[in-house]
Amino acid sequence: MKWQMVDIDSFLQSREYVDTAVVPLLSVSFDEELKRSASKADFITIVSQELERQLKGRIMLLPPFVSLKNDDIDLDKLLKKWKDTIKQHFQHVIFLTCEERWRKEGDEFIWIPSIPIEHMDQDVKRKVVQEQIEQIMNILLQYWNRT
């Protein structure tokens, strides 16, 4: 389920089955990293949406947590606040990202390498995304079994 009105009624009716919130983590940059930042955002958005499609009824895809690259604010503290708030409503909170900064943060962070898919044809793009989904689902299954 997605964080949109069309899914919220379904979520409210089946809340006990939707135990995992997935939050994409994005970083925005306007300097020489602009294109790379946009490419990562595209990729993580596509992967997140496909993950939600395949696990509909078990996960809720929340809006992304967006930060400015190289910002001085305490992202760890802000992200912890997000996590603590979301955790009041979901048993599990998973952050999905391509950002190196979050690569080794903990079990609730799933880092995947960013693959520039903007110039791929649709069949290759689907295959690349599906390969990432299979890896993420494996990580999620291990996570769910541990907790």
C-alpha positions as CSV (number, residue, x, y, z in Angstrom):
1,M,0.0,0.0,0.0
2,K,1.1,3.5,-0.7
3,W,0.7,6.7,1.2
4,Q,-2.2,7.9,-1.0
5,M,-5.9,8.2,-0.5
6,V,-6.8,5.4,-2.7
7,D,-4.9,2.9,-0.5
8,I,-5.6,4.4,3.0
9,D,-9.1,2.9,3.3
10,S,-7.7,-0.5,2.5
11,F,-4.9,0.1,5.0
12,L,-7.4,1.0,7.7
13,Q,-9.4,-2.1,7.1
14,S,-6.4,-4.5,7.1
15,R,-4.1,-2.6,9.5
16,E,-3.2,-5.7,11.5
17,Y,-1.6,-7.3,8.4
18,V,0.4,-4.3,7.3
19,D,3.2,-4.5,9.8
20,T,6.1,-2.8,7.9
21,A,6.6,0.8,6.8
22,V,9.1,1.4,4.1
23,V,10.7,4.8,3.8
24,P,12.9,5.7,0.9
25,L,15.9,7.9,1.9
26,L,16.9,10.4,-0.7
27,S,19.5,13.0,-0.9
28,V,19.2,16.1,-3.0
29,S,22.2,18.0,-4.4
30,F,22.3,21.0,-6.7
31,D,26.1,21.1,-7.4
32,E,28.1,18.8,-9.6
33,E,26.2,15.9,-8.0
34,L,22.9,17.1,-9.4
35,K,22.5,14.5,-12.1
36,R,23.7,11.7,-9.9
37,S,21.3,12.8,-7.2
38,A,18.4,12.8,-9.6
39,S,19.4,9.4,-11.0
40,K,19.6,7.9,-7.5
41,A,16.2,9.3,-6.7
42,D,14.7,7.9,-9.9
43,F,16.2,4.4,-9.1
44,I,15.1,4.2,-5.5
45,T,11.6,5.5,-6.4
46,I,11.2,2.8,-9.0
47,V,12.5,0.1,-6.8
48,S,10.4,1.2,-3.8
49,Q,7.2,1.3,-5.9
50,E,7.9,-2.2,-7.3
51,L,8.6,-3.5,-3.9
52,E,5.3,-2.1,-2.7
53,R,3.5,-3.7,-5.7
54,Q,4.9,-7.1,-4.9
55,L,4.3,-6.9,-1.1
56,K,1.0,-5.0,-1.2
57,G,-0.9,-5.9,1.9
58,R,2.3,-6.4,4.0
59,I,4.0,-3.1,3.7
60,M,3.1,0.6,3.5
61,L,5.3,2.7,1.3
62,L,5.6,6.1,3.0
63,P,6.7,9.3,1.4
64,P,10.5,9.6,1.1
65,F,12.7,11.2,3.7
66,V,14.6,13.8,1.8
67,S,17.7,15.6,2.9
68,L,20.1,18.0,1.3
69,K,23.5,16.5,0.6
70,N,26.2,18.0,2.8
71,D,23.7,19.7,5.1
72,D,24.8,20.4,8.6
73,I,21.6,19.4,10.4
74,D,21.8,16.3,12.6
75,L,20.2,13.8,10.2
76,D,20.7,10.9,12.6
77,K,18.6,12.7,15.2
78,L,15.9,13.7,12.7
79,L,15.7,10.2,11.2
80,K,15.5,8.6,14.7
81,K,12.5,10.9,15.4
82,W,10.9,9.7,12.2
83,K,11.6,6.1,13.1
84,D,10.3,6.4,16.6
85,T,7.1,8.1,15.4
86,I,6.4,5.5,12.6
87,K,7.3,2.7,15.0
88,Q,4.2,3.7,17.1
89,H,2.0,2.5,14.2
90,F,4.1,-0.2,12.5
91,Q,5.9,-3.2,14.0
92,H,8.8,-2.7,11.5
93,V,10.3,0.4,9.9
94,I,12.6,-0.1,6.9
95,F,14.7,2.6,5.3
96,L,15.5,1.9,1.6
97,T,18.4,3.9,0.1
98,C,21.2,4.2,-2.4
99,E,22.9,6.8,-0.3
100,E,26.4,5.8,0.9
101,R,25.9,7.7,4.1
102,W,23.4,5.2,5.4
103,R,25.1,2.0,4.0
104,K,26.1,0.5,7.4
105,E,23.6,2.0,9.8
106,G,21.7,-1.1,11.1
107,D,19.2,-3.8,10.3
108,E,16.4,-1.4,9.4
109,F,18.5,0.2,6.7
110,I,18.6,-1.6,3.3
111,W,21.3,-0.1,1.0
112,I,21.3,-1.0,-2.7
113,P,23.7,0.3,-5.3
114,S,22.3,2.9,-7.5
115,I,22.2,1.7,-11.1
116,P,21.7,4.4,-13.8
117,I,18.6,3.1,-15.6
118,E,17.5,6.2,-17.5
119,H,19.1,5.1,-20.8
120,M,18.1,1.4,-20.6
121,D,15.4,-0.1,-22.7
122,Q,12.3,-1.2,-20.8
123,D,13.1,-4.9,-20.7
124,V,16.6,-4.4,-19.3
125,K,15.3,-1.8,-16.8
126,R,12.6,-4.3,-15.6
127,K,15.2,-7.0,-15.2
128,V,17.6,-4.8,-13.2
129,V,14.8,-3.7,-10.9
130,Q,13.6,-7.2,-10.4
131,E,17.1,-8.4,-9.5
132,Q,17.2,-5.6,-6.8
133,I,13.7,-6.6,-5.6
134,E,14.7,-10.2,-5.1
135,Q,17.7,-9.2,-3.0
136,I,15.6,-6.8,-0.9
137,M,12.9,-9.4,-0.4
138,N,15.6,-11.8,0.8
139,I,16.9,-9.2,3.3
140,L,13.3,-8.5,4.4
141,L,12.5,-12.1,5.0
142,Q,15.6,-12.6,7.1
143,Y,14.8,-9.4,9.0
144,W,11.1,-10.5,9.6
145,N,12.3,-13.9,10.8
146,R,14.7,-12.4,13.3
147,T,12.2,-10.0,14.8
